[in-house]
Amino acid sequence: MPNPSSRLLALLALMQTRPSWTGADLAERLGVSPRTVRYDVGKLRELGYPVEAIPGVAGGYRLRAGTSLPPLQLDDDEAVAVLLALRTATELGEAAGTALVKLEQVLPRRLRGRAAAMRRYTEAVPKPGGVDPDLLIFLVGACRDHRRVRFDYQEARREVEPHRVVQVGRRWYLVAFDPARDGWRHFRLDRMTVKRPEGARFVPREAPSAADVVHGIDAVFARHRAVVLVDAPAAEIVARVPSAVPVEWVDEERCRVHATGESPGALALNLLMLDADFVLEESSAELDAALATLRRRLG
């Protein structure tokens, strides 16, 4: 990263994502020497950003709340408006969640009273399967910091190693390794009663792929399945299908649907109810036959 200005912005962005960083970690992420990191920290201080040094063997640097919101400059009303929009979003995506974490971490002291009042006196009625922004922020932080989380789930106490928060259709799930059951599990966020604060740190394990997670969640709903590429935006298809049906964003005009059905004929009808053109990416001989039967009858 030869451009000093780009390097400073990258350093500033990194420091907003964690409560603290060691100099060695920053040097590794930026691809520079520890001496360069110390130099860049000094430049940030000269620019008015409150970077504190943490003493000790495991010390490092942290960015405390200052008088502005780096690097994007927002006035007080704009900052509160952004917080309100993110916190009351009924379908809070991962990008919105991480933006909320960054914004709250550097919120100036003079705005914290207004932010607290906003949290207390504003509320959005969630859609089915909606997620509590505070819960999402807590779990994303636990995944990032590799800390165990404890919660009650279906009348049982669980303590797991969180890996990632995943949205499938309109529902949110925590993908985590459960040491007590020696295996990977997924948990619906709206069924979790989380105990705070986070637990002990753990060493991350090799996690299952996103496709395995989707199929694992979807497996409980139907015996017959297909994956189709749909010529319609994800938002339109999500509004048409049940909340249990996983819909993946592909681009602005297309999405991928993991469709299911209790029989090949029911699955074929479910695909027609998407009300959009689609291409089969994963199918079966039974589904192909059911679609051929529908074509013949309609013809």
Backbone bond lengths (Angstrom), bond angles and torsions (degrees), N, CA, C in turn:
res aa  C-N    CA-C-N  psi(-1)  N-CA   C-N-CA  omega(-1)  CA-C   N-CA-C  phi
1 M - - - 1.458 - - 1.528 108.29 -
2 P 1.352 118.19 78.91 1.453 121.01 -171.49 1.524 114.41 -71.35
3 N 1.326 119.05 -26.29 1.456 121.69 -176.87 1.525 109.92 -76.28
4 P 1.354 118.52 115.46 1.472 119.72 -177.28 1.524 113.63 -59.28
5 S 1.341 117.39 -37.51 1.466 119.98 179.81 1.524 111.19 -65.31
6 S 1.336 116.62 -43.02 1.466 120.13 177.78 1.520 110.92 -63.72
7 R 1.331 115.29 -37.56 1.464 119.22 -179.81 1.529 111.07 -66.36
8 L 1.335 116.96 -39.38 1.457 120.33 178.11 1.522 111.40 -63.85
9 L 1.334 116.62 -42.87 1.464 119.74 178.83 1.515 111.28 -64.34
10 A 1.347 116.54 -40.48 1.461 120.33 178.20 1.528 110.86 -63.86
11 L 1.338 116.96 -41.07 1.464 120.98 177.72 1.521 110.50 -63.13
12 L 1.319 116.84 -43.57 1.458 121.25 179.84 1.526 110.89 -63.03
13 A 1.339 116.89 -41.88 1.463 120.43 179.23 1.523 110.89 -64.50
14 L 1.325 117.95 -41.67 1.462 120.85 178.68 1.524 111.17 -61.84
15 M 1.318 117.71 -43.26 1.455 120.68 -175.56 1.521 112.71 -68.22
16 Q 1.320 117.24 -16.40 1.463 120.30 177.14 1.522 112.37 -83.96
17 T 1.328 118.32 -11.31 1.458 120.63 -174.28 1.512 113.50 -93.92
18 R 1.340 118.97 -11.72 1.466 122.12 179.21 1.524 109.26 -138.47
19 P 1.343 117.01 155.53 1.463 118.59 175.46 1.529 112.52 -62.79
20 S 1.338 117.97 -32.76 1.467 120.52 179.55 1.527 109.33 -156.00
21 W 1.326 114.86 158.83 1.465 122.97 178.50 1.527 108.59 -135.23
22 T 1.332 116.46 144.29 1.454 119.30 168.81 1.521 108.27 -82.33
23 G 1.337 115.63 155.76 1.460 118.94 177.81 1.513 112.18 -61.37
24 A 1.354 116.79 -36.31 1.465 120.64 -179.51 1.531 111.23 -65.54
25 D 1.356 116.58 -41.05 1.469 119.60 179.10 1.520 111.31 -64.30
26 L 1.329 116.26 -42.41 1.465 119.58 178.75 1.518 111.03 -63.69
27 A 1.327 116.69 -42.17 1.462 120.16 179.59 1.521 110.94 -61.95
28 E 1.340 116.28 -40.64 1.467 119.77 -179.91 1.527 111.53 -66.91
29 R 1.330 116.84 -44.68 1.464 120.16 -178.52 1.526 111.46 -65.80
30 L 1.318 117.52 -34.88 1.466 120.84 -177.63 1.519 113.06 -89.89
31 G 1.341 116.86 -12.92 1.455 119.86 -179.27 1.516 112.79 71.26
32 V 1.330 116.88 36.59 1.463 121.39 -179.77 1.524 108.50 -131.28
33 S 1.326 116.83 178.54 1.456 121.96 179.08 1.526 110.31 -85.50
34 P 1.355 117.65 157.56 1.468 120.29 175.13 1.528 112.10 -57.38
35 R 1.322 116.94 -33.14 1.458 119.69 177.89 1.526 110.89 -63.23
36 T 1.349 117.11 -40.80 1.465 120.61 177.70 1.519 110.90 -64.58
37 V 1.339 116.82 -37.87 1.460 119.87 177.31 1.525 110.26 -60.98
38 R 1.335 117.18 -44.37 1.468 119.90 179.10 1.530 111.02 -62.35
39 Y 1.321 116.11 -39.26 1.468 120.69 178.52 1.532 109.99 -63.52
40 D 1.365 116.76 -45.78 1.465 120.20 -177.89 1.520 111.73 -67.65
41 V 1.335 117.68 -35.66 1.467 120.37 175.74 1.522 109.99 -60.89
42 G 1.342 116.14 -41.13 1.458 119.73 176.47 1.514 112.36 -61.50
43 K 1.341 117.26 -38.99 1.465 120.67 178.27 1.528 111.05 -65.02
44 L 1.355 117.27 -40.33 1.459 120.21 177.98 1.527 110.64 -61.82
45 R 1.320 116.79 -40.01 1.466 119.79 178.41 1.523 110.68 -64.08
46 E 1.335 116.07 -39.61 1.456 119.07 178.08 1.527 111.70 -62.98
47 L 1.331 116.19 -30.57 1.458 120.65 179.28 1.525 112.67 -81.91
48 G 1.323 116.85 -2.25 1.457 120.14 175.96 1.511 115.49 100.22
49 Y 1.332 119.01 4.56 1.453 121.05 179.14 1.527 109.27 -86.02
50 P 1.334 118.38 126.61 1.465 122.04 -173.60 1.531 112.38 -79.62
51 V 1.315 117.50 81.42 1.459 122.79 177.73 1.523 108.11 -93.16
52 E 1.336 115.68 119.82 1.456 120.84 -178.79 1.520 110.29 -99.87
53 A 1.330 116.58 144.83 1.458 122.58 173.67 1.522 108.64 -91.68
54 I 1.339 116.45 133.72 1.460 122.17 178.23 1.519 107.75 -101.32
55 P 1.319 118.77 116.90 1.470 120.44 -176.88 1.521 112.31 -74.87
56 G 1.333 115.98 165.53 1.465 121.43 175.73 1.509 112.54 106.37
57 V 1.350 114.08 172.43 1.468 120.62 -178.50 1.518 111.21 -62.14
58 A 1.345 116.37 -41.01 1.471 120.70 -178.79 1.526 110.88 -97.12
59 G 1.334 116.24 25.00 1.459 119.09 -177.32 1.507 112.90 -77.11
60 G 1.303 114.48 -171.40 1.456 119.73 -178.13 1.511 109.98 171.50
61 Y 1.350 115.73 -133.78 1.459 121.23 -177.35 1.519 109.81 -135.91
62 R 1.326 114.75 151.04 1.466 119.32 172.16 1.521 108.43 -143.53
63 L 1.326 114.60 150.18 1.459 121.88 178.68 1.521 107.52 -102.72
64 R 1.329 115.86 110.68 1.463 118.41 179.74 1.522 110.15 -89.86
65 A 1.322 115.48 168.40 1.462 120.56 -179.72 1.515 109.89 -62.08
66 G 1.333 115.79 134.01 1.459 120.60 -179.13 1.513 111.34 -120.31
67 T 1.304 115.64 -155.59 1.466 120.88 -177.98 1.520 112.75 -95.78
68 S 1.328 117.78 -0.89 1.463 121.25 178.09 1.512 108.69 -143.40
69 L 1.310 116.18 172.82 1.453 122.38 -178.18 1.524 109.10 -109.26
70 P 1.314 119.28 92.82 1.467 121.19 -174.16 1.521 110.60 -78.08
71 P 1.362 118.31 151.99 1.464 123.86 -11.79 1.526 111.97 -87.73
72 L 1.338 117.74 -6.28 1.460 121.08 177.84 1.519 109.28 -81.81
73 Q 1.310 116.80 124.45 1.458 121.10 -178.38 1.530 109.81 -89.18
74 L 1.334 116.83 118.69 1.459 123.01 178.09 1.519 108.76 -124.18
75 D 1.332 116.36 142.98 1.462 117.18 173.22 1.527 108.81 -82.23
76 D 1.334 117.21 176.43 1.463 120.94 -173.03 1.527 112.27 -59.94
77 D 1.336 116.19 -47.04 1.466 119.55 -178.29 1.527 111.18 -63.24
78 E 1.333 117.01 -39.64 1.458 120.03 179.26 1.522 111.43 -65.61
79 A 1.334 117.24 -40.78 1.467 120.74 -179.62 1.522 110.76 -62.99
80 V 1.331 117.09 -45.04 1.459 120.30 179.56 1.527 110.80 -66.50
81 A 1.337 117.15 -37.40 1.462 120.36 178.81 1.525 111.24 -63.58
82 V 1.341 116.85 -40.73 1.470 120.18 178.60 1.523 110.10 -65.55
83 L 1.331 117.73 -43.78 1.457 120.62 177.15 1.521 111.70 -58.24
84 L 1.341 115.89 -44.43 1.454 120.19 -179.54 1.524 110.88 -62.00
85 A 1.326 116.64 -44.62 1.460 120.71 -178.67 1.529 111.33 -62.63
86 L 1.340 116.80 -41.98 1.457 120.07 -178.31 1.526 111.60 -70.93
87 R 1.331 116.90 -40.12 1.461 119.47 -175.62 1.523 113.00 -74.07
88 T 1.318 118.34 -28.95 1.455 120.11 -177.72 1.516 112.80 -97.90
89 A 1.342 116.66 7.46 1.466 119.27 177.45 1.522 108.46 -67.22
90 T 1.326 116.37 126.44 1.459 119.79 -178.93 1.517 112.17 -80.30
91 E 1.329 118.32 -17.27 1.456 121.99 177.04 1.525 106.81 -127.11
92 L 1.323 115.76 74.67 1.453 121.04 -173.13 1.519 110.09 -78.37
93 G 1.345 117.13 116.57 1.453 121.09 179.56 1.513 111.38 -85.30
94 E 1.334 115.83 169.98 1.461 120.50 -177.21 1.520 111.42 -61.46
95 A 1.332 117.81 -40.53 1.460 120.02 179.95 1.523 110.96 -63.27
96 A 1.342 117.14 -39.96 1.459 119.98 177.73 1.523 111.13 -65.77
97 G 1.327 116.69 -36.75 1.456 120.29 179.01 1.519 112.58 -65.25
98 T 1.318 117.65 -44.77 1.466 119.90 179.47 1.524 110.45 -68.60
99 A 1.332 117.79 -34.33 1.470 119.74 176.69 1.519 110.56 -64.22
100 L 1.328 116.91 -38.43 1.460 120.75 178.86 1.527 111.04 -65.64
101 V 1.341 116.99 -40.00 1.463 120.84 177.04 1.523 110.48 -59.34
102 K 1.335 117.48 -47.49 1.459 121.24 -178.78 1.528 111.28 -63.37
103 L 1.324 116.43 -43.17 1.459 120.00 -175.43 1.524 111.63 -66.31
104 E 1.349 116.73 -43.06 1.457 119.35 -178.36 1.528 111.52 -69.13
105 Q 1.333 117.25 -31.11 1.461 120.05 -178.05 1.526 112.01 -65.39
106 V 1.324 117.65 -34.13 1.470 120.35 -175.98 1.531 112.26 -109.25
107 L 1.316 117.43 15.56 1.460 120.38 -178.82 1.523 110.18 -63.72
108 P 1.337 119.26 126.95 1.471 121.21 178.72 1.522 111.65 -58.59
109 R 1.324 115.62 149.68 1.462 121.12 -176.46 1.532 112.12 -58.49
110 R 1.332 117.17 -36.23 1.463 119.65 -176.50 1.530 112.66 -66.12
111 L 1.353 117.05 -17.71 1.466 120.02 -178.95 1.523 112.94 -98.93
112 R 1.335 117.48 -5.52 1.465 118.38 -173.66 1.523 112.21 -68.97
113 G 1.346 116.98 -32.43 1.455 119.07 176.62 1.520 112.02 -65.00
114 R 1.333 115.82 -42.45 1.467 119.66 177.48 1.518 111.01 -64.76
115 A 1.342 116.18 -39.05 1.468 119.62 179.60 1.527 110.87 -66.30
116 A 1.348 117.26 -39.26 1.460 120.80 178.55 1.523 110.90 -64.65
117 A 1.339 116.52 -41.54 1.461 119.98 177.53 1.526 111.08 -64.38
118 M 1.318 115.99 -37.85 1.459 119.76 178.87 1.526 110.91 -62.78
119 R 1.355 116.47 -43.05 1.461 119.70 179.86 1.527 111.18 -64.02
120 R 1.337 115.53 -35.14 1.473 119.37 -175.44 1.517 112.87 -77.58
121 Y 1.337 116.54 -35.98 1.459 119.16 -170.03 1.526 114.60 -112.48
122 T 1.316 118.04 8.27 1.464 120.09 174.45 1.519 109.20 -120.60
123 E 1.301 115.04 144.62 1.460 119.98 -178.67 1.517 108.72 -155.28
124 A 1.328 116.14 140.46 1.461 121.62 173.92 1.515 108.07 -111.43
125 V 1.322 116.63 134.98 1.457 119.92 176.65 1.520 107.83 -74.50
126 P 1.337 118.33 114.36 1.460 120.16 -174.59 1.517 112.15 -73.89
127 K 1.319 115.13 150.87 1.458 120.67 170.53 1.519 108.56 -73.68
128 P 1.347 118.10 164.23 1.456 119.31 176.96 1.526 110.32 -55.04
129 G 1.329 115.20 131.83 1.457 118.58 -179.57 1.505 113.96 83.00
130 G 1.366 118.10 4.67 1.450 120.71 -179.58 1.518 111.34 -65.72
131 V 1.324 116.25 164.32 1.461 121.02 -174.75 1.520 109.88 -121.24
132 D 1.326 115.90 141.35 1.456 122.43 175.64 1.533 107.99 -73.34
133 P 1.338 118.66 121.94 1.466 119.70 -178.68 1.522 113.31 -55.76
134 D 1.354 117.63 -39.55 1.467 120.15 -179.74 1.527 110.81 -64.06
135 L 1.325 117.28 -39.32 1.465 120.25 178.20 1.520 110.72 -65.98
136 L 1.336 116.55 -42.20 1.464 119.79 179.06 1.522 110.63 -62.07
137 I 1.332 117.78 -43.76 1.457 121.56 179.46 1.530 110.10 -62.12
138 F 1.327 117.05 -43.60 1.466 121.30 -179.93 1.523 111.10 -60.87
139 L 1.338 117.39 -46.43 1.460 120.86 -176.83 1.528 111.90 -71.19
140 V 1.342 117.07 -38.96 1.467 119.55 176.41 1.526 110.23 -61.29
141 G 1.336 116.76 -40.60 1.452 120.17 177.53 1.521 112.34 -64.15
142 A 1.334 117.18 -39.28 1.459 120.64 178.28 1.527 111.27 -66.38
143 C 1.332 116.66 -38.29 1.473 120.11 176.07 1.528 110.25 -63.25
144 R 1.310 116.34 -44.62 1.453 121.54 -178.09 1.521 111.94 -64.84
145 D 1.333 116.96 -42.23 1.461 121.49 -174.79 1.522 113.13 -90.60
146 H 1.346 117.58 0.53 1.465 122.32 179.15 1.532 111.12 56.66
147 R 1.334 115.33 53.43 1.460 121.00 177.43 1.528 109.70 -119.03
148 R 1.315 115.55 138.54 1.466 120.29 178.91 1.532 110.64 -64.07
149 V 1.328 115.26 153.22 1.458 120.92 174.44 1.525 108.63 -125.32
150 R 1.332 114.73 146.59 1.461 122.01 -179.37 1.530 108.71 -118.12
151 F 1.332 116.66 138.97 1.461 119.40 -178.75 1.519 109.95 -162.09
152 D 1.326 114.74 158.98 1.465 121.82 172.47 1.518 107.78 -92.57
153 Y 1.335 115.73 136.28 1.467 120.39 -176.52 1.523 108.36 -148.86
154 Q 1.334 115.52 116.62 1.462 121.46 179.98 1.533 110.54 51.88
155 E 1.346 114.81 50.84 1.458 123.62 175.92 1.526 113.06 63.84
156 A 1.322 117.84 24.28 1.461 121.75 177.52 1.524 109.38 -133.79
157 R 1.329 116.46 145.37 1.463 121.89 176.87 1.525 108.71 -87.45
158 R 1.323 116.72 129.46 1.464 121.35 179.80 1.524 109.46 -124.01
159 E 1.328 115.97 146.77 1.456 122.78 171.67 1.518 106.90 -135.48
160 V 1.336 116.91 115.27 1.460 120.62 -168.96 1.522 110.35 -131.56
161 E 1.344 113.95 167.72 1.458 122.14 175.08 1.530 107.99 -101.57
162 P 1.341 118.49 103.13 1.468 120.87 -174.09 1.523 111.58 -71.24
163 H 1.332 114.69 141.30 1.471 120.43 179.05 1.518 111.85 -114.63
164 R 1.322 117.44 -50.23 1.463 119.96 -175.92 1.524 109.74 -160.20
165 V 1.344 114.81 149.80 1.456 121.29 172.39 1.525 107.87 -99.31
166 V 1.334 116.77 127.37 1.459 122.27 -172.45 1.520 109.51 -122.89
167 Q 1.330 116.69 135.92 1.455 121.68 173.53 1.518 108.62 -101.17
168 V 1.330 116.58 123.92 1.457 122.97 177.76 1.518 106.94 -123.75
169 G 1.337 116.01 112.11 1.461 119.28 -173.41 1.516 108.82 64.06
170 R 1.336 116.72 -124.12 1.464 120.64 179.71 1.521 112.01 -102.19
171 R 1.303 117.34 6.15 1.454 120.02 -177.21 1.528 111.22 -110.98
172 W 1.341 114.58 155.92 1.453 122.00 179.95 1.519 109.28 -115.77
173 Y 1.342 115.26 141.77 1.460 121.49 -178.69 1.527 109.74 -133.20
174 L 1.321 115.59 146.83 1.460 122.20 169.60 1.515 108.06 -98.38
175 V 1.333 116.89 121.11 1.455 122.19 174.14 1.525 106.92 -93.08
176 A 1.332 117.07 123.82 1.459 120.50 -173.46 1.517 110.33 -150.97
177 F 1.339 115.09 158.09 1.459 120.83 173.52 1.520 108.24 -94.69
178 D 1.334 115.91 128.30 1.459 122.14 -178.85 1.522 108.58 -101.90
179 P 1.339 119.31 102.31 1.471 120.01 -178.17 1.522 113.23 -60.84
180 A 1.336 117.79 -33.44 1.457 120.03 -178.34 1.522 112.07 -65.79
181 R 1.327 116.79 -27.99 1.467 121.67 179.60 1.526 112.33 -108.70
182 D 1.340 116.02 1.05 1.460 123.32 175.74 1.529 111.55 52.15
183 G 1.323 116.43 49.32 1.456 119.09 179.36 1.511 111.86 -169.77
184 W 1.344 115.42 167.11 1.462 122.02 178.36 1.515 109.68 -81.01
185 R 1.318 116.18 140.05 1.458 122.56 179.84 1.524 109.16 -137.59
186 H 1.342 115.98 161.51 1.460 119.99 171.66 1.530 108.39 -126.77
187 F 1.341 115.86 145.06 1.459 122.40 -173.87 1.526 109.25 -132.26
188 R 1.328 116.49 132.57 1.460 120.73 176.96 1.517 109.85 -71.94
189 L 1.337 116.16 129.13 1.457 120.10 -176.39 1.524 111.99 -63.95
190 D 1.337 117.11 -34.27 1.460 118.95 -177.12 1.525 112.32 -75.09
191 R 1.332 118.29 -4.15 1.456 121.98 176.58 1.526 112.41 -110.07
192 M 1.321 116.78 4.89 1.464 121.83 -177.31 1.526 110.36 -98.28
193 T 1.336 116.50 135.97 1.459 122.52 169.27 1.523 106.30 -112.93
194 V 1.323 115.99 99.09 1.462 121.55 -169.41 1.521 110.81 -83.71
195 K 1.341 115.00 139.70 1.456 122.40 174.71 1.529 108.33 -98.17
196 R 1.313 117.30 134.49 1.454 121.36 -178.67 1.528 109.71 -120.69
197 P 1.335 117.56 154.66 1.469 128.96 2.54 1.518 112.52 -80.07
198 E 1.336 115.86 -171.01 1.444 120.41 178.54 1.524 110.09 -65.56
199 G 1.353 115.34 163.68 1.451 121.13 -179.50 1.524 112.00 -94.65
200 A 1.322 115.00 -152.36 1.458 121.57 -175.66 1.524 111.54 -70.44
201 R 1.328 115.49 158.10 1.457 120.74 176.07 1.526 110.04 -73.10
202 F 1.348 115.63 157.52 1.454 120.95 177.32 1.519 109.13 -142.01
203 V 1.323 115.71 161.91 1.458 122.07 176.91 1.526 107.83 -88.15
204 P 1.337 119.20 122.45 1.475 120.80 -177.54 1.518 112.51 -58.72
205 R 1.307 116.09 144.85 1.463 123.21 177.67 1.527 109.51 -106.08
206 E 1.325 115.69 165.70 1.469 120.35 174.56 1.520 108.18 -71.96
207 A 1.317 116.22 121.85 1.456 121.79 -171.76 1.531 111.14 -96.03
208 P 1.334 117.41 159.34 1.470 120.35 174.57 1.517 111.09 -67.28
209 S 1.333 116.27 158.90 1.455 120.84 179.48 1.522 110.45 -71.80
210 A 1.334 114.95 162.72 1.469 119.76 178.55 1.525 111.10 -61.22
211 A 1.341 116.88 -36.81 1.468 119.86 179.47 1.523 110.96 -63.82
212 D 1.342 117.15 -40.14 1.461 120.14 178.45 1.519 110.92 -64.51
213 V 1.320 116.62 -37.33 1.461 120.24 178.82 1.518 110.44 -64.26
214 V 1.338 116.61 -47.06 1.462 120.93 -179.34 1.519 110.84 -60.45
215 H 1.324 116.75 -46.81 1.461 119.58 -179.08 1.529 111.29 -66.94
216 G 1.341 116.90 -34.76 1.447 119.16 178.32 1.513 112.24 -65.11
217 I 1.321 117.64 -40.92 1.457 121.38 178.22 1.521 111.07 -69.18
218 D 1.312 115.77 -39.80 1.461 120.88 -175.60 1.519 112.64 -75.36
219 A 1.333 117.64 -19.99 1.460 120.49 -170.91 1.517 113.16 -63.07
220 V 1.326 117.87 -25.08 1.456 119.89 -176.12 1.520 112.53 -76.81
221 F 1.308 118.09 -10.74 1.462 119.25 -171.45 1.530 113.98 -94.09
222 A 1.304 119.28 -29.38 1.463 119.44 -174.07 1.521 110.96 -161.57
223 R 1.323 115.35 160.03 1.461 121.43 -179.58 1.514 111.81 -89.12
224 H 1.338 117.91 -30.82 1.462 121.96 -175.73 1.527 108.96 -108.93
225 R 1.338 116.13 138.69 1.455 119.54 -174.17 1.522 110.89 -144.69
226 A 1.340 114.61 161.77 1.459 122.20 175.29 1.518 107.80 -155.02
227 V 1.320 115.77 153.23 1.457 122.15 174.89 1.519 107.00 -115.34
228 V 1.340 116.84 124.80 1.458 121.09 -176.22 1.518 109.98 -128.59
229 L 1.330 115.22 143.08 1.465 122.67 173.73 1.526 106.81 -94.30
230 V 1.323 117.08 117.84 1.469 122.67 -170.14 1.522 109.94 -106.75
231 D 1.330 116.40 134.44 1.471 122.04 178.11 1.519 110.31 -84.69
232 A 1.326 115.82 65.38 1.465 121.96 177.45 1.525 107.62 -161.34
233 P 1.336 118.10 149.62 1.469 120.34 178.60 1.523 111.56 -62.24
234 A 1.318 116.16 150.34 1.460 121.17 -178.50 1.526 111.96 -59.00
235 A 1.336 117.27 -39.40 1.462 120.27 -177.76 1.525 111.60 -60.69
236 E 1.337 117.10 -38.01 1.465 120.11 179.74 1.528 111.09 -68.04
237 I 1.333 116.32 -42.63 1.462 119.47 -177.65 1.518 111.13 -70.41
238 V 1.338 117.74 -39.27 1.466 121.05 177.96 1.525 110.46 -57.24
239 A 1.327 117.18 -36.26 1.465 121.03 -179.40 1.533 111.95 -71.57
240 R 1.330 117.83 -18.18 1.468 120.75 -175.50 1.521 113.53 -98.43
241 V 1.326 118.09 -22.48 1.462 120.71 -172.62 1.518 110.22 -105.80
242 P 1.348 118.02 160.12 1.470 120.90 175.47 1.520 111.02 -61.05
243 S 1.328 115.49 155.80 1.463 120.07 -176.07 1.518 112.97 -63.31
244 A 1.368 117.42 -21.12 1.467 119.80 -178.64 1.520 112.96 -78.41
245 V 1.331 118.63 -10.93 1.463 121.62 -175.69 1.534 109.36 -84.94
246 P 1.343 118.24 118.87 1.471 119.99 179.42 1.527 111.53 -70.72
247 V 1.326 116.45 131.75 1.465 123.57 176.83 1.523 107.94 -125.70
248 E 1.340 117.06 122.28 1.457 121.97 -179.41 1.527 109.67 -104.49
249 W 1.321 116.13 135.64 1.459 121.59 174.44 1.526 108.61 -73.73
250 V 1.352 117.43 130.36 1.468 122.45 176.58 1.528 109.45 -107.70
251 D 1.330 115.92 -55.61 1.459 121.77 172.87 1.523 107.40 -156.03
252 E 1.323 116.99 -169.42 1.471 120.01 -174.99 1.520 112.92 -63.17
253 E 1.327 117.47 -25.34 1.469 121.06 -173.57 1.528 113.48 -112.32
254 R 1.345 118.63 -6.16 1.456 119.87 -175.14 1.533 110.98 -137.99
255 C 1.330 114.20 158.01 1.454 120.40 174.40 1.524 108.92 -147.22
256 R 1.306 115.70 168.35 1.464 121.51 179.48 1.521 108.23 -117.98
257 V 1.334 116.31 129.71 1.460 121.89 -176.82 1.524 109.57 -115.36
258 H 1.337 115.84 131.60 1.466 122.62 173.59 1.531 106.19 -97.38
259 A 1.332 115.75 90.94 1.460 121.30 -173.30 1.521 111.02 -89.54
260 T 1.330 115.90 150.73 1.458 121.82 179.15 1.511 110.32 -136.82
261 G 1.331 115.46 166.73 1.454 121.66 177.35 1.510 110.13 -165.68
262 E 1.319 115.76 153.66 1.456 119.65 -179.78 1.521 112.30 -73.45
263 S 1.325 117.18 -17.31 1.464 122.68 177.45 1.515 107.86 -148.12
264 P 1.354 117.94 163.46 1.466 118.78 177.01 1.521 112.73 -58.09
265 G 1.343 117.12 -38.97 1.458 119.74 178.68 1.520 112.27 -65.23
266 A 1.348 117.09 -41.70 1.466 120.40 178.46 1.526 110.85 -64.85
267 L 1.331 116.39 -37.63 1.457 120.00 178.29 1.527 110.53 -65.30
268 A 1.335 117.54 -41.92 1.465 120.78 178.49 1.529 110.89 -61.23
269 L 1.332 116.74 -42.09 1.466 120.05 178.43 1.525 111.14 -66.33
270 N 1.328 116.76 -37.24 1.472 119.61 177.62 1.525 110.79 -61.59
271 L 1.331 117.11 -37.60 1.466 120.14 178.63 1.520 110.84 -66.32
272 L 1.322 117.04 -39.02 1.465 119.72 178.59 1.527 111.10 -66.35
273 M 1.327 116.48 -30.98 1.461 120.07 -178.98 1.528 112.50 -73.81
274 L 1.337 118.16 -5.96 1.459 120.23 171.90 1.527 110.97 -65.78
275 D 1.337 116.13 -22.48 1.467 122.34 177.29 1.527 111.77 57.17
276 A 1.337 115.57 42.70 1.469 121.32 178.20 1.529 107.87 -158.42
277 D 1.319 115.46 156.34 1.461 119.29 175.30 1.523 109.62 -66.99
278 F 1.339 115.95 145.85 1.461 119.36 -179.68 1.525 109.67 -147.69
279 V 1.335 114.47 160.06 1.464 122.42 176.30 1.518 107.68 -122.62
280 L 1.326 116.67 129.65 1.462 121.21 178.46 1.524 109.64 -72.01
281 E 1.343 116.83 122.67 1.466 121.79 174.88 1.527 110.93 -100.54
282 E 1.329 116.70 -36.31 1.459 122.19 175.19 1.521 107.14 -134.97
283 S 1.336 116.08 125.86 1.454 120.17 -175.64 1.526 108.84 -142.45
284 S 1.316 115.77 -167.34 1.465 122.73 177.07 1.512 108.30 -147.91
285 A 1.327 116.51 163.70 1.462 120.67 179.33 1.527 110.74 -62.90
286 E 1.344 116.46 -35.98 1.466 119.82 179.90 1.528 111.54 -65.93
287 L 1.352 116.21 -41.79 1.461 118.91 178.52 1.521 110.92 -67.66
288 D 1.322 118.11 -41.30 1.460 120.81 177.73 1.524 110.72 -57.86
289 A 1.331 116.34 -41.24 1.468 120.15 179.16 1.521 111.30 -66.76
290 A 1.337 116.49 -39.63 1.466 119.75 179.37 1.526 111.14 -65.55
291 L 1.335 117.26 -40.67 1.459 120.22 177.36 1.525 111.09 -66.13
292 A 1.341 117.13 -38.03 1.467 120.41 177.69 1.521 110.65 -63.14
293 T 1.327 116.64 -38.85 1.465 120.24 177.87 1.518 111.23 -63.77
294 L 1.330 116.92 -42.11 1.468 120.11 177.73 1.522 111.24 -63.70
295 R 1.346 116.88 -42.39 1.481 119.65 178.23 1.516 110.54 -60.02
296 R 1.343 116.68 -42.36 1.464 120.22 -178.43 1.526 110.78 -64.94
297 R 1.323 116.80 -44.45 1.458 120.23 -178.47 1.521 112.00 -66.60
298 L 1.340 116.29 -41.79 1.455 119.00 -179.92 1.522 111.03 -70.42
299 G 1.342 116.59 -33.39 1.453 119.67 179.19 1.517 112.76 -67.96
